[in-house]
Amino acid sequence: MASLKELVELYVEMENTSSHKKIVGLLTSFFRSLDPDDVRTAAYLVLGTVGPEYEDTELGIREKLAIRSIADAFGISRQKVEKTYSDTGDLGDAAFEFSSNKNSDLTIRDVMDCLTQIKNTSGEGSQQKKIELLAEILARASAMEAKYIMRITLGELRLGFGEQFVLSALAMAFTGDDKNTVYLEEAYNVCTDIGQLAESVSEYGLASIKRFSVKIGRPVRSMLAKRVDKFENLNDKFPEQMAAEEKYDGERIQVHIINENIQIFSRRLDNITDQFPDVVDAVKKHIKAEKAVLDGEVIAFRNENINSFQELMQRRRKYDVEEYVDKVPVVAYMFDIIYLNGKSYLKVPYPHRRTALEEHLEENEKIRLVERTVSADFNEIRSFFDRCIDKGLEGIIIKSVADNSFYQPGKRGWLWVKWKKEYAEDVRDTFDLIIVGFYSGKGKRQGLFGSLLCAVLNKEKNQYETFTRVGTGFTDQDLEEISELLNKKKIKKKPPNLVVEKEMVPDSYIDPSVVIEVLGSQVTESPHHTAGKNKSDKGYALRFPRFLRMRYDKGPLDVTTIEEVRNLL
Ligand code: AMP
């Protein structure tokens, strides 16, 4: 059984290198060394988590309880712990400092069991119970182990790499070939549980993960749309008929149904069922299927008028949910079905999926079918687009109706193409960028950030490349909200999957996990940015960027890719 000591040695080594290759190599050797029974646990713990993304992995321990646990574990006063915490800003360091233990016999399974127990402890007296459980394992751990247990508990492992590294390492460790990473990625888009994926590939090899399918209660990654730079370019993509659907500016939802049991997942795979009791109710009444998984968009909507995305974001809350059901009414517009009564519909072409959706959805004021037009005539598609814009929509999504128009989880391919108002106006474009660093603010922005260093994703190289520095467009509230977030996400060194020029090194790097939407006017070449840069070439940069809004609904793999930027040139 794998000892915790080995895992902690791996953390230390990974923390001490910025080399992407080396980190994958370290992970590969670690996975190879494990007993099959430990692979699942290890896959979660190397990512600093205790379960799949779509489960609530919050342990319910914040600074206050963590301080009490450290004090109890090592028999010291809370004040002492608080002092070290205020000096170092890291409770992991505090746990390390007060532990005098050199050796421990803890296994990775012990840690997983303990953290899972902490997570599952709820109700009356649960805080005290959580403190006791954490204190107990801290007391058993070596000083170095205590440091990392503390960081994982607080969700602050922050080694600066994501699942992509783990997928490459699993491919290397269990199939012996890095090229198989693509199959792992594909399987991971369907089975979004990294532990399950790791366990299957280690025990049964590649064939087993290629068979992954939709399972109710486990969200698949959403299919995405590509963009074109000119409307005329759609000609090549859709030589015959196509379907143009209204594109709504809201939040993506994936609705899982087993009889009366309804679960709703966001695009980031968070379980957001509790935020939308009104949608749950409508699904129960108006979806005529025992078991189904539907895809759609929820938007803020009042008296047949579409309200803004910002308004909808007020529904992101744990408290006063019922009050906001009335304050910010919504409508769920459904556009796809990917599972129905025991059968996966991933490999069913879009026209048949749409028919199945129409047959099982009873339209009413809370849950509706996305409106669309099907035609081979681009003039008709363009007038449909114009009507959408007049109605206040964002644009359209054009969908293939061909025999191979399957639902491709997590893919941004040519089966779906978006055409938005901004593209049509030809002057501006919006980009979803990841924050990778910030420069401190001066003058009025003293104590806040001055500007954000933002990057695009290079999918081929599996890295982030800087694209622009955003300093305008923020309201006072944005400035405060983002500064607070940056404080939480600060990391000491450059993330291993970021490429940055000397001139652009920020005052602090940020764990690449926060996505913002930015409006820009022009993409030009620049020696200072690394987007799309090959060896001595220049990179691309976005000029006159302006912050539009936070995209909490988007994750690190949802950001604009360098391929999309190139398509615009
Ligand atoms: P974007 O976020 O700009 O990449 O656009 C893709 C997003 O548009 C999807 O993730 C959905 O949340 C949203 N969307 C709105 N209407 C539709 C539709 N009819 N079909 C597919 N996606 C849609």
Residues whose N, C-alpha, C, O or C-beta is under 5 A from the ligand:
A	BS01	AMP	M223 A225 E245 E246 K247 Y248 E251 R252 E297 F335 V370 I397
